[in-house]
Amino acid sequence: MFCLRQGGNGVNHQSTTGLRNEARNSSVRPMTGNEAIARGAWEAGVRVGAAYPGTPSTEIMENLSRFPREEVAAQWATNEKVACDVAIGASFAGVRALAVMKHVGLNVASDALMSQTYIGVNGGLVIVVCDDPGIHSSQNEQDTRLFSRLAMVPCLEPSDAQEALEYTRLAFDISETFDTPVIVRSTTRLSHTRCLVTVGERAEVPPRGFLEDSHKNVMIPSNARARHPLLIEREARLREYFDGAELTRWEKGSAAVGVITLATPYTYVKEVLPEASVLKLGSSFPLPAKTIAAFCASVERVFVVEELEPVVENEVHAMGLAVEGKAFFPRVGELSPELARAGFEKAGVLEPLAAGVDFDVKPTPRPPVLCAGCPHISSYMALRALNARVMGDIGCYTLAAVKPIKSIDTCVSMGSSIGNATGMAKAGRETRPIVATIGDSTFLHSGIPPLIDAVQNGVDITIILLDNHITAMTGGQDHAGTGKTLYGETSHRVDFETLIRAIGVEWVRKIDSYDVAAMYHGFREATEFKGVSVVISDRPCVLDPLKIKGPALTVKAESCIACQACMNLGCPAIVWSDEWYDGHHKVRIDAASCIGCTLCAQVCPSDSIHPLAS
């Protein structure tokens, strides 16, 4: 993806609010989209930021925390609703506030958003949501723009890191001007792509103080009924604003073909169809209806190019305008220059490229596996031995759903495993032990309420709390169970065992994840207990916050019987050797990858695995 934006006449366009930067002591530096969003919030004078980590959004709050704390207070929240509520509270107090999450996190925060849109704001309130087209690291591919329409809040969509900074900064102005929360939507490609960004100085925005207005701030039915018509009026004013705003950019080119586009697809359109007339939208809601109508009238054929759902296309159709889009461009997956070109070729706008040389290049297969020495491995090995029915959850451990561990039967969403297990137990049809597995951060995020429900309703299930002392899947962020804040400062550490007993669970046991015998024995006892039982599988992540590495292990080839018991751990440090036994491959251990956890040595029946001699 390129970051230089050019119009149809080949002249570079000043992006959105870039002129403001020239008047300040600005500088140019390489930034990812996430870094630029954090910078844009800081430049806008944000005072409070809160987030729950989730790829591709994680780095935004990490970068915001690097600014002076006397200027902005940043924090990890227990979940996305808490993050949104913290930002809302700061807005109530009259300061600019930011909440950050990935697309599925907005599902969690939506309860607060749907009320806050009626209330509006005091200090500017911006919610950054990072979508994941292509499902690189998520359980679905939902389109945040649909939430924007549902909540009736504007959704700004930058196309590169420069605009990510500018749109985030502008979002706070829009929020306060129109008394509305504002969504800034990023995607994986924008969040993680780096380009040169012109940065500016911080705007010091005086706090407004709390607004004493219960009719506006308290959403009881009588107040909400009075506020709803104001949302409709606000939408009309926003639509008029986007009709004249700089971020709605008409780049005149050929009158034969016009393209309405926005966000990262804009860059693909400019790459594959540079001569077309382009209407680049800065917001997907509400749309600048007058400008779109005039644009459509100026060209013979109009295409809408957008990622995922036909949000803009459907809205333009509803205006009574003839446009084409998803008939040629995919509704699923991440868009690319290749897919954009293929769509225009199919539409007859571009001539097919001449067939090139086929190099028959194939990527090396890289199956998803848990890390060498991952403490979750022993838990799932024990569950497989018990032939348990396992309800999984969101985290690194979801990889236990694939071979060779293959021990998870379901995975729905954050915190669903315990509730799913309760429902299965209530159904009364399962004869196997019913187990829910959930990580420490996920348990704090949304696993506590379903555990309370399970105890209250007296179901017979086992919960395996996979406590690796960190939010590992998103890169090693702290949470309430680690006893550290986003700034690395010592804080209160949640004692899981005490918390679980306080909920009413009678059978609770903490076991070292690297003690295979204790894990098998403990899991068996837990599943035999009638009622709710909890095993805390306790061992730090081997990678975060630092890599844990003990003496590497090695295989004595002469005694290896090729039983593959160690290979079934799914450890990437254990590989096939060139030696054979009884028609089967023996194994060896890659010393550079091995972290010395000894799990393989504990399951080896021939005592062939020992520490590597120094």
C-alpha positions as CSV (number, residue, x, y, z in Angstrom):
1,M,0.0,0.0,0.0
2,F,1.4,3.4,-0.9
3,C,0.9,6.6,1.1
4,L,1.4,9.3,-1.5
5,R,-2.1,10.5,-2.6
6,Q,-2.4,11.9,-6.1
7,G,-5.3,13.3,-8.0
8,G,-6.3,12.4,-11.5
9,N,-4.3,15.3,-12.8
10,G,-1.1,14.0,-11.1
11,V,-0.9,16.8,-8.7
12,N,-0.3,15.9,-5.0
13,H,-3.3,16.8,-2.8
14,Q,-2.8,18.2,0.6
15,S,-4.5,15.7,2.8
16,T,-7.4,16.8,4.9
17,T,-6.0,19.0,7.7
18,G,-2.3,18.8,6.7
19,L,-2.1,22.5,6.1
20,R,-2.4,23.0,9.9
21,N,0.8,21.2,10.4
22,E,2.8,23.5,8.1
23,A,2.0,26.4,10.4
24,R,3.5,24.6,13.4
25,N,6.9,23.2,14.3
26,S,6.2,20.0,12.4
27,S,8.5,17.1,11.5
28,V,8.2,14.0,9.3
29,R,8.8,10.5,10.7
30,P,7.9,7.0,9.7
31,M,4.8,5.7,11.6
32,T,2.4,2.8,11.5
33,G,-1.3,3.6,11.4
34,N,-1.6,2.7,15.1
35,E,1.3,5.0,16.0
36,A,-0.3,7.8,14.0
37,I,-3.7,7.3,15.7
38,A,-2.0,7.6,19.1
39,R,-0.1,10.7,18.0
40,G,-3.3,12.3,16.5
41,A,-5.1,11.8,19.8
42,W,-2.3,13.3,21.7
43,E,-2.1,16.3,19.3
44,A,-5.8,16.8,19.8
45,G,-5.3,17.2,23.5
46,V,-6.7,13.9,24.7
47,R,-6.5,13.6,28.5
48,V,-7.7,10.0,29.2
49,G,-7.3,6.9,27.1
50,A,-8.5,3.3,27.8
51,A,-8.4,0.1,25.9
52,Y,-8.5,-3.7,26.0
53,P,-5.7,-5.2,23.9
54,G,-6.7,-6.9,20.7
55,T,-5.0,-7.3,17.3
56,P,-4.9,-5.1,15.3
57,S,-5.6,-2.3,17.7
58,T,-3.2,-3.1,20.6
59,E,-0.3,-0.7,19.8
60,I,-2.5,2.4,19.9
61,M,-2.8,2.5,23.7
62,E,0.8,1.3,24.1
63,N,2.0,4.3,22.1
64,L,-0.4,6.7,23.9
65,S,1.2,5.6,27.2
66,R,4.6,6.9,26.0
67,F,3.4,10.5,26.1
68,P,3.9,12.4,29.4
69,R,1.4,11.3,32.1
70,E,0.7,14.8,33.1
71,E,-0.8,15.3,29.6
72,V,-2.6,12.0,29.1
73,A,-3.5,9.2,31.5
74,A,-3.6,5.8,29.6
75,Q,-4.7,2.5,30.9
76,W,-5.6,-1.1,30.1
77,A,-9.2,-1.8,31.0
78,T,-10.7,-5.1,32.1
79,N,-12.7,-5.3,28.9
80,E,-13.9,-3.0,26.1
81,K,-17.1,-1.9,27.8
82,V,-15.0,-0.8,30.8
83,A,-12.7,1.0,28.5
84,C,-15.6,2.8,26.8
85,D,-17.2,3.6,30.2
86,V,-13.9,5.1,31.5
87,A,-13.6,7.3,28.4
88,I,-17.3,8.3,28.8
89,G,-16.7,9.3,32.4
90,A,-13.7,11.4,31.4
91,S,-15.9,13.1,28.7
92,F,-18.6,13.8,31.4
93,A,-15.8,15.5,33.4
94,G,-15.2,17.8,30.4
95,V,-11.9,16.5,29.0
96,R,-11.2,14.8,25.7
97,A,-11.2,11.0,25.9
98,L,-10.3,8.0,23.8
99,A,-11.4,4.4,23.9
100,V,-9.7,1.8,21.7
101,M,-10.7,-1.7,20.7
102,K,-10.8,-4.2,17.8
103,H,-14.0,-4.8,15.9
104,V,-15.3,-7.7,18.1
105,G,-14.6,-5.5,21.2
106,L,-17.2,-3.0,20.0
107,N,-19.8,-5.8,20.5
108,V,-18.8,-5.7,24.2
109,A,-18.8,-1.9,24.4
110,S,-22.0,-1.4,22.3
111,D,-24.4,-1.3,25.3
112,A,-22.6,1.9,26.5
113,L,-22.3,3.3,23.0
114,M,-26.0,2.9,22.2
115,S,-26.9,5.1,25.2
116,Q,-24.0,7.5,24.9
117,T,-25.1,8.4,21.4
118,Y,-28.3,9.8,22.9
119,I,-26.5,11.6,25.6
120,G,-23.8,13.1,23.4
121,V,-20.6,14.4,24.8
122,N,-19.1,17.1,27.0
123,G,-15.4,16.7,26.3
124,G,-14.7,15.2,22.9
125,L,-15.3,11.4,22.9
126,V,-13.6,9.3,20.2
127,I,-13.8,5.5,19.8
128,V,-11.1,3.9,17.6
129,V,-12.2,0.5,16.3
130,C,-9.8,-1.6,14.2
131,D,-11.5,-4.1,11.9
132,D,-9.8,-7.3,10.6
133,P,-10.7,-7.9,6.9
134,G,-9.3,-11.2,6.0
135,I,-9.6,-12.5,9.6
136,H,-5.9,-12.5,10.3
137,S,-6.4,-12.7,14.0
138,S,-10.1,-12.8,14.9
139,Q,-13.1,-15.0,15.1
140,N,-15.1,-13.1,12.5
141,E,-15.0,-10.4,9.9
142,Q,-17.7,-8.0,11.0
143,D,-17.9,-4.5,9.6
144,T,-17.9,-1.7,12.2
145,R,-19.6,0.7,9.8
146,L,-22.8,-1.1,10.4
147,F,-22.5,-0.3,14.1
148,S,-21.9,3.3,13.2
149,R,-25.2,3.5,11.3
150,L,-27.0,1.6,14.2
151,A,-25.6,4.1,16.7
152,M,-26.0,7.0,14.4
153,V,-22.5,8.3,15.1
154,P,-20.1,9.5,12.4
155,C,-17.4,7.0,11.2
156,L,-14.2,8.5,9.9
157,E,-12.1,6.2,7.6
158,P,-8.5,7.2,7.0
159,S,-6.6,5.6,4.0
160,D,-3.0,5.8,5.3
161,A,-1.0,6.7,8.4
162,Q,-1.0,10.4,7.6
163,E,-4.8,10.5,7.5
164,A,-4.9,8.3,10.6
165,L,-3.3,11.1,12.5
166,E,-5.3,13.9,10.9
167,Y,-8.7,12.1,11.1
168,T,-8.2,11.2,14.8
169,R,-7.3,14.8,15.6
170,L,-10.3,16.0,13.6
171,A,-12.6,13.5,15.2
172,F,-12.4,15.3,18.6
173,D,-13.4,18.6,17.0
174,I,-16.3,16.9,15.2
175,S,-17.3,15.3,18.5
176,E,-17.5,18.5,20.4
177,T,-19.0,20.5,17.5
178,F,-21.9,18.1,16.9
179,D,-22.3,16.7,20.5
180,T,-21.6,13.2,19.4
181,P,-19.3,10.3,20.0
182,V,-17.2,9.7,16.9
183,I,-15.8,6.4,15.6
184,V,-12.5,6.3,13.8
185,R,-12.3,3.0,11.8
186,S,-9.0,1.4,11.0
187,T,-8.2,-2.0,9.5
188,T,-5.4,-4.4,9.9
189,R,-3.6,-3.1,6.7
190,L,-3.8,0.5,7.9
191,S,-2.9,-0.2,11.5
192,H,0.2,-2.1,10.7
193,T,1.5,-0.4,7.5
194,R,4.2,2.2,7.9
195,C,4.8,5.4,5.9
196,L,6.1,8.9,6.4
197,V,3.8,11.1,8.6
198,T,4.0,14.8,9.2
199,V,3.3,15.4,12.9
200,G,2.5,18.6,14.7
201,E,2.3,20.0,18.3
202,R,-0.2,19.2,21.0
203,A,-3.3,21.4,21.3
204,E,-4.0,22.3,24.9
205,V,-7.8,22.1,25.3
206,P,-9.1,23.6,28.6
207,P,-11.3,21.2,30.5
208,R,-15.0,22.1,30.3
209,G,-16.0,20.9,33.7
210,F,-19.0,18.7,34.4
211,L,-22.2,19.8,32.7
212,E,-25.1,19.9,35.2
213,D,-28.0,18.7,33.0
214,S,-29.8,15.5,34.1
215,H,-32.1,15.7,31.1
216,K,-29.1,15.2,28.9
217,N,-26.9,13.0,31.1
218,V,-29.4,10.5,32.5
219,M,-31.0,8.1,30.1
220,I,-34.3,7.3,31.7
221,P,-37.2,6.7,29.2
222,S,-38.6,10.2,29.3
223,N,-35.2,11.8,28.7
224,A,-34.3,9.3,25.9
225,R,-37.6,10.0,24.1
226,A,-36.7,13.6,24.0
227,R,-33.1,13.0,22.9
228,H,-33.9,10.6,19.9
229,P,-35.2,13.4,17.6
230,L,-32.0,15.3,18.3
231,L,-30.0,12.4,16.9
232,I,-31.9,12.7,13.6
233,E,-31.3,16.4,13.5
234,R,-27.6,15.8,14.3
235,E,-27.4,13.3,11.4
236,A,-28.7,15.9,9.0
237,R,-26.2,18.5,10.2
238,L,-23.3,16.0,9.9
239,R,-24.4,15.1,6.4
240,E,-24.2,18.8,5.4
241,Y,-20.8,19.1,7.1
242,F,-19.3,16.2,5.1
243,D,-20.7,17.7,1.9
244,G,-18.4,20.7,2.4
245,A,-15.5,19.2,4.4
246,E,-12.0,18.9,3.1
247,L,-11.9,15.2,3.8
248,T,-14.6,14.7,1.1
249,R,-12.2,15.0,-1.9
250,W,-13.3,15.0,-5.6
251,E,-10.3,14.2,-7.8
252,K,-11.4,14.9,-11.4
253,G,-10.2,12.6,-14.1
254,S,-11.9,10.7,-17.0
255,A,-15.6,11.3,-17.5
256,A,-16.0,7.8,-18.6
257,V,-15.4,6.1,-15.2
258,G,-15.9,7.4,-11.7
259,V,-15.1,5.6,-8.5
260,I,-16.5,6.3,-5.0
261,T,-14.2,4.9,-2.5
262,L,-12.6,5.4,1.0
263,A,-10.1,4.1,3.5
264,T,-7.4,1.7,2.2
265,P,-9.3,0.7,-1.0
266,Y,-8.7,4.3,-2.1
267,T,-5.0,3.6,-2.5
268,Y,-5.7,0.4,-4.5
269,V,-8.0,2.4,-6.9
270,K,-5.4,5.0,-7.4
271,E,-2.8,2.3,-8.2
272,V,-4.8,0.3,-10.7
273,L,-7.1,3.0,-12.2
274,P,-5.2,6.3,-12.0
275,E,-7.1,8.1,-14.8
276,A,-10.5,7.6,-13.3
277,S,-12.4,10.4,-11.6
278,V,-12.4,9.6,-7.9
279,L,-14.7,10.7,-5.0
280,K,-12.7,9.9,-1.9
281,L,-14.9,9.9,1.2
282,G,-13.5,10.6,4.6
283,S,-16.6,9.2,6.4
284,S,-18.9,6.2,5.6
285,F,-21.6,7.7,7.8
286,P,-23.3,10.0,7.2
287,L,-22.6,10.3,3.5
288,P,-22.3,13.6,1.7
289,A,-25.4,13.1,-0.4
290,K,-25.2,16.3,-2.5
291,T,-21.6,15.8,-3.4
292,I,-22.2,12.1,-4.3
293,A,-25.2,13.1,-6.5
294,A,-23.1,15.7,-8.4
295,F,-20.2,13.3,-8.8
296,C,-22.5,10.6,-10.3
297,A,-23.9,13.1,-12.7
298,S,-20.4,14.0,-13.9
299,V,-19.4,10.6,-15.1
300,E,-20.8,7.9,-17.4
301,R,-20.3,4.9,-15.1
302,V,-19.8,4.8,-11.3
303,F,-18.3,2.1,-9.1
304,V,-18.2,1.9,-5.4
305,V,-15.0,0.2,-4.1
306,E,-15.1,-0.7,-0.4
307,E,-14.0,-3.5,1.9
308,L,-16.4,-6.0,3.4
309,E,-20.1,-5.0,3.4
310,P,-21.7,-2.8,0.7
311,V,-22.4,-0.1,3.2
312,V,-21.7,2.9,0.9
313,E,-23.1,1.2,-2.2
314,N,-26.4,0.4,-0.5
315,E,-26.7,3.9,0.8
316,V,-26.0,5.4,-2.6
317,H,-28.6,3.1,-4.2
318,A,-31.1,4.3,-1.6
319,M,-30.4,7.8,-2.9
320,G,-31.7,6.6,-6.2
321,L,-28.3,6.7,-7.9
322,A,-27.0,4.1,-10.3
323,V,-23.8,2.7,-9.1
324,E,-22.0,-0.7,-9.3
325,G,-19.9,-2.4,-6.7
326,K,-20.1,-5.8,-5.1
327,A,-21.0,-7.4,-8.4
328,F,-17.3,-7.0,-9.2
329,F,-15.6,-6.6,-5.9
330,P,-15.6,-9.2,-3.1
331,R,-17.8,-8.9,0.0
332,V,-15.5,-11.1,2.0
333,G,-11.8,-10.9,2.8
334,E,-9.3,-8.2,2.5
335,L,-9.2,-6.1,-0.7
336,S,-5.9,-5.7,-2.6
337,P,-4.6,-4.1,-5.7
338,E,-4.9,-7.4,-7.5
339,L,-8.5,-7.9,-6.5
340,A,-9.3,-4.3,-7.4
341,R,-7.8,-4.8,-10.8
342,A,-9.6,-8.1,-11.3
343,G,-12.9,-6.4,-10.4
344,F,-12.4,-3.6,-13.0
345,E,-11.3,-6.2,-15.6
346,K,-14.5,-8.1,-15.0
347,A,-16.5,-4.9,-15.3
348,G,-14.8,-4.2,-18.7
349,V,-13.1,-1.0,-17.5
350,L,-9.5,-2.4,-17.8
351,E,-8.0,-4.7,-20.3
352,P,-6.7,-7.9,-18.8
353,L,-2.9,-7.9,-18.3
354,A,-0.8,-10.1,-20.6
355,A,0.0,-13.4,-19.1
356,G,3.3,-13.2,-17.2
357,V,5.9,-15.8,-16.4
358,D,4.6,-18.4,-14.0
359,F,7.3,-19.1,-11.5
360,D,5.2,-21.7,-9.7
361,V,6.3,-20.3,-6.3
362,K,4.6,-21.9,-3.4
363,P,4.9,-20.7,0.2
364,T,6.4,-23.1,2.8
365,P,3.6,-24.5,4.9
366,R,3.5,-23.1,8.4
367,P,0.8,-24.7,10.5
368,P,-0.3,-22.7,13.5
369,V,1.2,-24.2,16.7
370,L,1.6,-23.2,20.3
371,C,5.1,-22.0,21.2
372,A,7.8,-24.4,22.3
373,G,7.3,-25.1,26.0
374,C,3.9,-23.4,26.1
375,P,2.3,-24.1,29.5
376,H,-1.1,-24.7,27.9
377,I,0.1,-27.9,26.1
378,S,-0.1,-30.1,29.2
379,S,-3.6,-29.0,30.0
380,Y,-4.9,-30.1,26.6
381,M,-3.0,-33.3,26.7
382,A,-4.6,-34.2,30.0
383,L,-8.1,-33.2,28.7
384,R,-7.6,-35.4,25.6
385,A,-6.6,-38.3,27.8
386,L,-9.8,-37.8,29.8
387,N,-11.9,-37.7,26.6
388,A,-13.6,-34.6,27.8
389,R,-16.0,-32.4,25.9
390,V,-14.1,-29.1,25.8
391,M,-15.6,-25.6,25.4
392,G,-12.8,-23.3,24.3
393,D,-12.3,-19.6,24.5
394,I,-10.4,-16.7,22.9
395,G,-6.6,-16.8,23.3
396,C,-3.4,-18.5,22.2
397,Y,-4.9,-21.8,23.6
398,T,-7.5,-21.8,20.8
399,L,-4.7,-23.4,18.7
400,A,-5.4,-26.6,20.7
401,A,-8.3,-27.0,18.3
402,V,-5.9,-28.2,15.5
403,K,-3.6,-31.2,15.2
404,P,-1.7,-32.6,16.9
405,I,-3.2,-31.5,20.2
406,K,-6.8,-31.2,18.8
407,S,-8.6,-31.0,22.2
408,I,-11.1,-28.2,21.8
409,D,-14.7,-28.8,20.5
410,T,-16.1,-25.2,20.4
411,C,-15.0,-21.6,20.5
412,V,-17.4,-18.7,20.2
413,S,-16.3,-15.4,21.8
414,M,-14.5,-13.9,24.8
415,G,-15.8,-15.6,28.0
416,S,-18.3,-17.9,26.2
417,S,-16.6,-21.1,27.3
418,I,-18.1,-21.3,30.8
419,G,-21.6,-20.3,29.7
420,N,-21.4,-22.8,26.9
421,A,-20.4,-25.5,29.3
422,T,-23.3,-24.6,31.6
423,G,-25.7,-24.8,28.7
424,M,-24.4,-28.1,27.6
425,A,-24.7,-29.5,31.2
426,K,-28.3,-28.2,31.4
427,A,-29.1,-29.9,28.2
428,G,-28.4,-33.2,29.9
429,R,-27.3,-35.0,26.7
430,E,-23.5,-35.2,27.1
431,T,-22.0,-38.4,28.7
432,R,-18.4,-37.1,28.7
433,P,-17.0,-34.7,31.3
434,I,-17.9,-31.2,30.3
435,V,-14.9,-28.8,30.6
436,A,-14.5,-25.1,29.9
437,T,-11.0,-23.7,29.3
438,I,-10.3,-20.0,29.6
439,G,-7.2,-17.8,29.9
440,D,-6.5,-15.4,32.8
441,S,-7.0,-12.2,30.9
442,T,-10.2,-13.6,29.2
443,F,-11.5,-14.8,32.6
444,L,-11.2,-11.2,34.0
445,H,-12.6,-9.8,30.7
446,S,-15.9,-11.8,30.8
447,G,-15.5,-15.1,32.5
448,I,-16.5,-14.1,36.0
449,P,-20.3,-13.6,35.4
450,P,-20.8,-17.0,33.8
451,L,-18.8,-18.7,36.6
452,I,-21.2,-17.0,39.1
453,D,-24.1,-18.3,37.0
454,A,-22.7,-21.8,36.9
455,V,-22.4,-21.9,40.7
456,Q,-25.8,-20.4,41.3
457,N,-27.4,-23.0,39.0
458,G,-25.5,-26.0,40.4
459,V,-24.2,-27.4,37.1
460,D,-21.7,-30.2,36.9
461,I,-18.8,-28.7,35.0
462,T,-15.0,-28.2,35.3
463,I,-13.3,-25.0,34.4
464,I,-9.6,-25.0,33.6
465,L,-8.2,-21.5,34.2
466,L,-5.1,-21.3,32.0
467,D,-3.1,-18.7,34.0
468,N,0.0,-17.7,32.1
469,H,0.4,-14.4,34.0
470,I,-0.1,-12.2,30.9
471,T,-2.3,-11.2,28.0
472,A,-0.2,-13.3,25.7
473,M,-2.0,-13.5,22.4
474,T,-1.8,-9.7,21.8
475,G,1.8,-9.4,22.7
476,G,2.2,-9.6,26.5
477,Q,0.0,-6.8,28.0
478,D,-0.5,-6.7,31.8
479,H,-3.9,-7.0,33.4
480,A,-5.5,-7.1,36.9
481,G,-4.1,-10.6,37.5
482,T,-0.5,-9.6,36.8
483,G,-0.3,-6.8,39.4
484,K,1.0,-4.2,37.0
485,T,-0.4,-1.2,35.1
486,L,0.1,-0.2,31.5
487,Y,3.0,1.9,32.9
488,G,4.6,-1.1,34.5
489,E,3.9,0.1,38.0
490,T,3.0,-2.3,40.8
491,S,-0.7,-2.5,41.5
492,H,-3.1,-4.8,43.3
493,R,-2.9,-8.3,41.9
494,V,-6.1,-10.3,41.7
495,D,-5.8,-13.7,43.6
496,F,-7.7,-16.0,41.3
497,E,-8.0,-18.8,43.9
498,T,-9.5,-16.4,46.5
499,L,-11.8,-14.8,43.9
500,I,-13.1,-18.2,42.7
501,R,-13.7,-19.4,46.2
502,A,-15.6,-16.2,47.0
503,I,-17.9,-16.9,44.1
504,G,-18.8,-20.1,45.8
505,V,-16.7,-22.8,44.1
506,E,-15.8,-25.5,46.6
507,W,-13.3,-27.5,44.6
508,V,-10.4,-25.3,43.6
509,R,-6.8,-26.4,43.0
510,K,-3.7,-24.7,41.6
511,I,-1.3,-27.0,39.7
512,D,2.1,-26.3,38.0
513,S,1.5,-26.7,34.3
514,Y,4.9,-28.3,33.9
515,D,4.0,-31.1,36.3
516,V,2.4,-33.5,33.9
517,A,1.5,-36.2,36.4
518,A,-0.1,-33.7,38.7
519,M,-2.0,-32.2,35.8
520,Y,-3.4,-35.6,34.8
521,H,-4.3,-36.5,38.4
522,G,-5.8,-33.1,39.2
523,F,-7.9,-33.0,36.0
524,R,-9.3,-36.4,36.7
525,E,-10.2,-35.5,40.3
526,A,-11.8,-32.2,39.1
527,T,-14.0,-33.9,36.5
528,E,-15.1,-36.6,39.0
529,F,-16.3,-33.9,41.5
530,K,-20.0,-33.3,41.3
531,G,-20.6,-29.6,40.9
532,V,-18.5,-26.8,39.7
533,S,-14.7,-27.4,40.0
534,V,-11.8,-25.2,38.9
535,V,-8.2,-26.1,38.1
536,I,-5.8,-23.2,37.9
537,S,-3.1,-24.3,35.5
538,D,-0.3,-22.1,36.7
539,R,2.9,-21.2,34.8
540,P,4.1,-18.0,33.1
541,C,4.1,-17.6,29.3
542,V,7.4,-18.6,27.9
543,L,7.7,-15.4,25.7
544,D,6.1,-12.5,27.6
545,P,7.1,-10.3,29.2
546,L,10.5,-12.0,28.6
547,K,11.6,-15.3,27.1
548,I,12.1,-18.0,29.7
549,K,14.8,-20.5,28.6
550,G,16.3,-23.3,30.6
551,P,18.8,-26.0,29.5
552,A,17.8,-27.4,26.2
553,L,16.9,-31.1,25.9
554,T,18.2,-33.7,23.5
555,V,17.0,-37.2,22.3
556,K,19.2,-40.2,22.7
557,A,18.7,-41.7,19.2
558,E,19.8,-45.2,20.2
559,S,17.0,-45.6,22.7
560,C,14.2,-43.7,20.9
561,I,11.5,-46.1,19.9
562,A,9.7,-43.7,17.5
563,C,6.5,-43.9,19.6
564,Q,5.7,-40.2,18.8
565,A,4.4,-39.5,22.3
566,C,6.6,-36.3,22.4
567,M,5.6,-35.4,18.9
568,N,1.9,-35.4,20.0
569,L,2.7,-32.4,22.2
570,G,2.8,-30.2,19.1
571,C,6.0,-28.6,20.3
572,P,7.8,-26.9,17.3
573,A,11.2,-27.7,18.9
574,I,10.5,-31.4,18.3
575,V,11.1,-32.5,14.7
576,W,11.6,-35.7,12.7
577,S,15.1,-37.1,12.5
578,D,16.7,-39.0,9.7
579,E,16.7,-42.2,11.7
580,W,14.0,-44.9,11.8
581,Y,12.7,-47.5,14.2
582,D,10.4,-50.3,13.1
583,G,9.3,-48.4,10.0
584,H,8.7,-45.1,11.9
585,H,10.6,-41.8,12.1
586,K,12.6,-41.1,15.2
587,V,12.6,-37.6,16.6
588,R,15.2,-35.0,17.5
589,I,15.0,-31.7,19.4
590,D,16.2,-28.4,17.9
591,A,18.3,-27.0,20.7
592,A,17.9,-23.4,19.5
593,S,14.1,-23.7,19.8
594,C,13.9,-25.8,23.0
595,I,13.2,-23.8,26.2
596,G,13.8,-26.7,28.5
597,C,10.3,-27.2,29.9
598,T,10.8,-31.0,30.2
599,L,7.2,-31.8,29.1
600,C,8.6,-34.1,26.4
601,A,10.9,-35.9,28.8
602,Q,7.9,-36.5,31.2
603,V,5.9,-38.2,28.5
604,C,8.7,-40.2,26.9
605,P,8.2,-43.9,27.7
606,S,11.7,-45.0,26.8
607,D,13.5,-42.3,28.9
608,S,15.3,-41.1,25.8
609,I,15.1,-37.4,26.5
610,H,17.6,-35.7,28.7
611,P,19.2,-32.3,29.2
612,L,21.8,-31.4,26.6
613,A,25.3,-31.8,27.9
614,S,26.9,-28.4,28.3
